[in-house]
Amino acid sequence: MKLSAENHLAMGAGGTLPAGKGDRAPSGPHRMPDRLDIRGRDYDAAGLRSLVAPGWIHSAVYTDAKIFDLELERIFHTGWLFIGHESEIAKTGEFKRRQMGRQPVIFVRGQDGEIRVFLNRCRHRGAIVCEVDEGRDSFFRCWYHGWTYSNAGELVSVSGPDGYGPSFDASENGLTPVPRVEDYRGFIFAALSEKVLPLEDYLGNAAKVIDILVDAAPGGELSVRAGSNRTIYKGNWKQVGMDGYHPLFVHASVLATWERHTDSGHSLGATHSANPFDFDGISETRDFGHGHTMLDFRKHRLKHSGKYRALLENTPGGADYIDALYAEHDVAWADMLLAMAGDPHVGVFPNLQLINNQIRIVNPLSVDETEVVMFPVLFSNVSTEINALRLRQHESFYGPAGSGSTDDAEIFERVQLGLEANLDPWINISRGMEREWVDEDGTIVGHVSDEVPQRAQIRQWLAMMAEESPDGRR
């Protein structure tokens, strides 16, 4: 099924045309919209829609602090956010501090074994009760006035209780639970609003891609306990998209190094056999709806899977790992898992990416500052040598001394600087609009270098920002 360029950008997250396309003046992706003066503009639904046109986005979407405040309210404080993986808090009492927009939260496994997400805020005068990034404890204590909570959220101790009288009810003053918490195969998501889709409906076809990572681990058991590394860049959070167009340029030296050292298993070149980003290559990109996208290397990696299989066969425990995949899954799926090396390369809107050997959380700090936290993913039931290989591969590109993440942070900062030049405020995201197509499962597909993900993200952004439906669909 072919889409016209104009109609595709007007399509909703579910792949259907809305009843009315609203305030869209341009007739096609290669005609720049008229200049739009946003000074003093109110960002009602019509005003927000005027910032998006077929193949174009107004730079205010990335630079206006008023829009950023609305994003926190309508996206991060309303919809589903990824919080963490269950293995991070595998033991009772383990906890992690996390962030949901501006809301600090505690991700914790109680003494009863249940996983919960609480607002990190004392019910007395509002101080945080969890002050360290991670740990293990039975209680959270507020250092302001000594109120103490169990790791299941109950208020268990109040200093000077006589001062509150008989009407005080401790059961009504426990830590505030986040309204919705759901689990997809160990990935924990939470929402600050009850009015969200069931998680599996929200994930849609993106869930099947998450399976590429989970099923690559024997028994489906992941271990996200190898620490994390984080970076803060001076740029907008929406720049962290799934972008297959930039590697040939931003990471040109890295790709050249992979080509020169094809026998090294300790860099991501071992999984990216040959170059998956070539303009004449077979890699694709996909829009699953709801802003979820994928750089789809499946065809490319199946074509080159023999190299990675040989690397595993020469790694202690590798043969046993390969046998385990084929014992647990049918041959076609095991072939795919082996070729993909546990790399879904998927972005789940708005704050999760599963790329290569890592889970990535995106935290917006301000309109022009973003934190990205990266967690290496290991497999519980494989040899130490296989996990060491995964960790070295992660470090080679994404670690603090890695060859790639620094490139990305630098280019994001250059983009943010350039966006301030707003005499002609529209930026172009039209690449591939005239050749993308709709697959049998409803996903929109383009070449890996096409800006399918950028258009998918901005459609979901607009749907949630303009509050066109309670669940963020158009």
C-alpha positions, 0 to 999 in steps of 0.5 A: 500500500502506497501513501501520498506524501501529504496524507501520510504525515497527517495519519494518526498513530494507528495508521488511519486518516483523521476526520480532518487534517486541521491547519496544514497549509503546504501541499507537499513535503518539498514546499517549505511552509509559510513563515510563522510568527510564534511570538506571544502565541498561545499553544492551544490545539490549533496552535500546536497543530500549526507547528507541524506540516507534511515533512516539516517541523517548526523549530519552536518544538525544540526551543520553546520552554513553554512547549517543553512545560506542556510536554512534561504535563501532557506526555511525561506526566500522562502517558506510559514511561519505562521505569526499569527492568525487573532484574535491577531489583531482583532481591527484596528491598532493592530500589532505584531512584528514577524520574517521570518528567519532573516527578521523582519516583522510587522503583522498589521490590518490597519485602513481599516480593512485589514491584512497586513505583512510589512518588519519592516524597514524604507525605508530611512536608514533602521532602524526598525519602530516598536520597541515593540512586540505588540500594537495599533497605527495608525502610525509607526515612524522611530526614526532615522530621523522621517519618518512616515508611516500609519498602511496601509504602506503609507509614510505619513510624511518626515522630512524636505521634501524640501531637497528631491526636486520635483522628490521625490515620497512618494508613492514609499517609503512606507513600503515594503509589503511581496510578498505573504500573504494568510489566511486559516480559520484565520491562516495567512501565508506569503512568501517572494517569489512570487514563492510558491504554493497557500496556500491551495495546500501547506497545502494539507491534513494538512488543514483538521487537522487544522479544528479540532481546528477551528471547535471545537470553536462554530462558528469557532471563536478562540481567541488568545489574552491570551498572550504567553510564550516563551523559547529559547534552545541551539539546532537546530530548526529541533529538534522541530518535532512531536515525539511520541517516546519520551514521555514514556521516557522524560515525564515518570514522567508526564505520571505517574502523569496523571495516578495517578490523573485521575480525575483532569481536570486541566492538559493535562491528562484530554484530554490524557485519558489513555496513547496514546503513548504505544507501543501496542496502537492504536495512529498513526503518519501521513505524509501529504506531504510538511513536514506537519505531525501529531501525530494522536490520533483520534482512541485513543481519540474516544475510551476514549471520555466519560471521557472528555465529563463528565468533560465538562458536570460538567463544567459551560457552558459545556452542552451548548458547547456540544449542540453547536457542535452537532448543527453546525456539523454532528454527526460523526464530532461532536463526533470527535471534542468532543473527540479531545478537539480541539487538532490537534497535527499537525506540518506545515513545517517549523515553525508552530505547533498546539498542545493541547491548543496552537499555537506554532511558531518556530524561528531559531536564529542560528544553535544551538539556537532556540526560541519557542513561545507558544500562548494559544488558547481560544474559543470566544463563550464559558463560562469563565469556559471552557476557564479557563480550557483550559488555566490551561491545557496549563499552566500545561504542557507548561507554564513557570512552566509547567511539560513538556516544560522544559523536551523538552528544556533540551533534545534538548540541550543534543541532540545538545551537542551529535551531536558535537561528529561526529566521526560517524556522522550519526544519525538514523531515521529509526524507523517504516520504514518497517511497515508504509503504505499509506492511501487512501488519500495518507498520509503515516501512521505509529505507533505513536512511529515511525519516520514518521514525522522525515523522512517527515521533512527531505524530505521536507528540502532536496527538498527545500535546493536542490531547486529541484522545485520552490514550494519545492516539489520533 
